[in-house]
Structure formats: C-alpha cells, structure tokens
Amino acid sequence: MEDSELRQLVLEILHNLIDRHDNRAKLRGIRIIPDVSDLKIKRDKISRQDVSFMKKVIDEKVNFSI
C-alpha cells in the first residue's frame, strides 16, 4: 500500500468515527464546490467539552513538535 493510499484510508476511518450526522456520502470524493452550503451538511453548535478537548489536543501537538 502506497503512502497516499494509507493516508486516504486513515482519513476515511477518521471521518467515519467523527461523522455524527451521516454526512460521509456528501464528503466522499474530491471535487471543487463553489458554494459549500449546496452540500446541505448538518452541523451542531460546538459544545464546551469539544472546544476544551480540541484546545488540549492542539496544545499538546504544538508543544510536542517544538
């Protein structure tokens, strides 16, 4: 398996894990979309827990790479 194929597989797995509204089919495939609202993707307001988690993870990644 080539590196690009492996990255694609990992990205698909990640999308499957975090897709709360079954938007996977709408996001599949690479294409240029002038207006993203045409996809009619369902979105939730970001919870405080999610924001806190993202800040923690991003901070850990940034400090690890320095």
Order of alpha helices (4+ residues) and beta strands (2+ residues): alpha-alpha-alpha
